[in-house]
Amino acid sequence: MFSLQPLLSTDSAITEPLQPLRWSAYKAPHPAFVVHPATALDVSKTVQWANENNVSFLVQSGGNGWASTFSLDSQGILIQLDKLRSVTFNQDGTQATIGGGALFSDIVVAAAAKSTLALAGTCNSVGALGAILGGGYSNLSGQFGLGVDDILSLDIVKADGELITLSSAALTSEAEKDLFWAMRGAGPNFGIVTSAVLRTHPVSKEDLFAWTGALTFAPSQLEDVLNAIQSISFGPKMALSFNFLNLGAPTILVTPFFHGSTETGRLAFKPLLDVGPSSDGTRDVPYENWNAGSDIACIKGGRRPTIGVGLASLDLVSWRNVFNTWAELIQQPGAERSSVLLNAIPMDKARTLLESSSAFPFRRGVNFHATFTAAYADPAFDASALEYVKKARGIWQSADGLENHSTYINNAFGDEPLETVYGQNLQKLKSIKKQVDPKNRFNQWFSLF
Ligand SMILES: Cc1cc2nc3c(=O)[nH]c(=O)nc-3n(C[C@H](O)[C@H](O)[C@H](O)COP(=O)(O)OP(=O)(O)OC[C@H]3O[C@@H](n4cnc5c(N)ncnc54)[C@H](O)[C@@H]3O)c2cc1C
């Protein structure tokens, strides 16, 4: 480590790992040191130094990735991009240039000030590129598609430390085209993005508002709520998240989202409101606060093995079984804060692009993303926790309505067959990987070797 510091710019830093570094401590790597590069060149020098000294490394922006595939050895380093969190816009607000470590919260604050909209997920603390390089869904995906669809160019540090720019407007060779394609869906396997230019969507000040907030329902209303969700025709301005949460008692919490007025939002979600929520916290919310409702779920620390599945439709029997599994889990001492999440993101806009437009594999088929999280502190509970989350996955997948099980890579656990997260792109990705990272230096994220 002493030989790395002099290679870096004076604003960079190397620190001891501080805890908690990550959203979930379950299978989290324990780096020997954390490198905080201040420039793209620092990232490049760090990768070159790691290669020369045979040191393993993992890049981190938001620290929310929960995959059990991270495996730094005792000498491994974390390259934490927290000094690369800048967000700037071009003059007319149609493009944002973001640093590799920018969080969704950074983008939202800057975009709101510029009166433009960026795809910024549903949760503030998530690393923008951590999410976007795997696909990136957002409350605005119905209007603008996936995060990968808004990538215009990427500054990348490759596995050998070389710094390159890949711009959609100027890809000069097949190799560049392949790498740009692979970065957009399987990015963490191919390079470290130090900076990205994203398409953004200027709006009037009035359009910086949406109708959203929490509706709560009793567990006995589960089937009615699911039927209502499935009966709603999700227009481009809509999205929805749905949770099982323990709020003193098991509760179904649904957060509808409508990019428009309260009146139009309530009309669009009428079937859900007609079920009769026990509380209604929906209101007109400014863009800066759209993700605020999920802030509580973003706090780092604690163990949270999480399993995700893609679903074509919502099977009532399996959802009741998952509810029962979760209700049993939250009775276990220490696991009371375990939760279930479902995201309904309209895919019509994303489906206007070809499946082959990027390495994101599941534009068609999957309509819902479901995750089951066991939350607790004591590592002694790991084995039991895994039984619960895997049981829930089995229940969901038994009625997922898909030809092949398909899990959004950013929601996957790490033990899935690679086809489940890379779909039909697996062989092409493996072949590109051999060309651009033959020594498998980027080996922490659903490894393609
Ligand atoms: C509370 C919560 C809310 C979420 N909400 C959403 C959501 O709204 N939309 C959505 O699509 N997903 C969401 N996710 C899933 C999220 O996309 C993944 O957890 C994602 O991996 C998190 O990225 P991160 O930067 O926060 O995590 P990290 O663990 O820092 O990064 C995840 C992976 O990306 C790599 N990576 C990060 N930055 C870079 C970079 N600059 N260049 C190359 N590789 C990089 C890391 O090495 C790692 O392999 C959510 C997850 C959580 C825990």
The ligand as a Tripos MOL2 file, in Angstrom:
@<TRIPOS>MOLECULE
LIG
   53    58     1     0     0
SMALL
NO_CHARGES

@<TRIPOS>ATOM
      1 C1        -32.0310   -0.1680   -0.9270 C.3       1 LIG1
      2 C2        -31.8500   -0.5290   -2.3770 C.ar      1 LIG1
      3 C3        -32.5870    0.1180   -3.3660 C.ar      1 LIG1
      4 C4        -32.4080   -0.2080   -4.7220 C.ar      1 LIG1
      5 N1        -33.1210    0.4690   -5.6640 N.ar      1 LIG1
      6 C5        -32.8830    0.2210   -6.9840 C.ar      1 LIG1
      7 C6        -33.5430    0.9680   -8.0110 C.ar      1 LIG1
      8 O1        -34.3390    1.8370   -7.7500 O.2       1 LIG1
      9 N2        -33.2600    0.6700   -9.3070 N.ar      1 LIG1
     10 C7        -32.3720   -0.2970   -9.6550 C.ar      1 LIG1
     11 O2        -32.1650   -0.5100  -10.8450 O.2       1 LIG1
     12 N3        -31.7560   -1.0230   -8.6990 N.ar      1 LIG1
     13 C8        -31.9800   -0.7860   -7.3890 C.ar      1 LIG1
     14 N4        -31.3410   -1.5150   -6.4240 N.ar      1 LIG1
     15 C9        -30.4130   -2.5640   -6.8440 C.3       1 LIG1
     16 C10       -29.1150   -1.8860   -7.2130 C.3       1 LIG1
     17 O3        -29.1530   -1.6040   -8.6080 O.3       1 LIG1
     18 C11       -27.9260   -2.7960   -6.9430 C.3       1 LIG1
     19 O4        -27.8600   -3.0820   -5.5810 O.3       1 LIG1
     20 C12       -26.6420   -2.1090   -7.4050 C.3       1 LIG1
     21 O5        -25.6840   -3.1120   -7.5470 O.3       1 LIG1
     22 C13       -26.1880   -1.0890   -6.4020 C.3       1 LIG1
     23 O6        -25.1660   -0.2800   -6.8990 O.3       1 LIG1
     24 P1        -24.2510    0.4630   -5.8230 P.3       1 LIG1
     25 O7        -23.2740    1.2930   -6.5520 O.co2     1 LIG1
     26 O8        -25.0900    1.0950   -4.7860 O.co2     1 LIG1
     27 O9        -23.5180   -0.7760   -5.1190 O.3       1 LIG1
     28 P2        -22.0100   -1.2610   -5.2070 P.3       1 LIG1
     29 O10       -21.9990   -2.4840   -4.3600 O.co2     1 LIG1
     30 O11       -21.0850   -0.1640   -4.8780 O.co2     1 LIG1
     31 O12       -21.8270   -1.6470   -6.7140 O.3       1 LIG1
     32 C14       -22.5210   -2.7470   -7.2820 C.3       1 LIG1
     33 C15       -21.6820   -3.3710   -8.3930 C.3       1 LIG1
     34 O13       -21.4340   -2.3920   -9.3740 O.3       1 LIG1
     35 C16       -20.0360   -2.1720   -9.5040 C.3       1 LIG1
     36 N5        -19.8420   -0.7350   -9.7110 N.ar      1 LIG1
     37 C17       -20.2830    0.2900   -8.9480 C.ar      1 LIG1
     38 N6        -19.8960    1.4610   -9.4860 N.ar      1 LIG1
     39 C18       -19.2060    1.1610  -10.5980 C.ar      1 LIG1
     40 C19       -18.5530    1.9520  -11.5790 C.ar      1 LIG1
     41 N7        -18.5260    3.2820  -11.5130 N.pl3     1 LIG1
     42 N8        -17.9350    1.3070  -12.6080 N.ar      1 LIG1
     43 C20       -17.9560   -0.0560  -12.7020 C.ar      1 LIG1
     44 N9        -18.5570   -0.8450  -11.7940 N.ar      1 LIG1
     45 C21       -19.1740   -0.2270  -10.7540 C.ar      1 LIG1
     46 C22       -19.4240   -2.6790   -8.2180 C.3       1 LIG1
     47 O14       -18.0870   -3.0720   -8.3920 O.3       1 LIG1
     48 C23       -20.3310   -3.8460   -7.8860 C.3       1 LIG1
     49 O15       -19.9250   -4.9700   -8.6020 O.3       1 LIG1
     50 C24       -31.4920   -1.2050   -5.0760 C.ar      1 LIG1
     51 C25       -30.7520   -1.8580   -4.0720 C.ar      1 LIG1
     52 C26       -30.9280   -1.5270   -2.7560 C.ar      1 LIG1
     53 C27       -30.1300   -2.2370   -1.7000 C.3       1 LIG1
@<TRIPOS>BOND
     1     1     2 1
     2     2     3 ar
     3     2    52 ar
     4     3     4 ar
     5     4     5 ar
     6     4    50 ar
     7     5     6 ar
     8     6     7 ar
     9     6    13 1
    10     7     8 2
    11     7     9 ar
    12     9    10 ar
    13    10    11 2
    14    10    12 ar
    15    12    13 ar
    16    13    14 ar
    17    14    15 1
    18    14    50 ar
    19    15    16 1
    20    16    17 1
    21    16    18 1
    22    18    19 1
    23    18    20 1
    24    20    21 1
    25    20    22 1
    26    22    23 1
    27    23    24 1
    28    24    25 2
    29    24    26 1
    30    24    27 1
    31    27    28 1
    32    28    29 2
    33    28    30 1
    34    28    31 1
    35    31    32 1
    36    32    33 1
    37    33    34 1
    38    33    48 1
    39    34    35 1
    40    35    36 1
    41    35    46 1
    42    36    37 ar
    43    36    45 ar
    44    37    38 ar
    45    38    39 ar
    46    39    40 ar
    47    39    45 ar
    48    40    41 1
    49    40    42 ar
    50    42    43 ar
    51    43    44 ar
    52    44    45 ar
    53    46    47 1
    54    46    48 1
    55    48    49 1
    56    50    51 ar
    57    51    52 ar
    58    52    53 1
@<TRIPOS>SUBSTRUCTURE
     1 LIG1         1 GROUP 0 **** ****
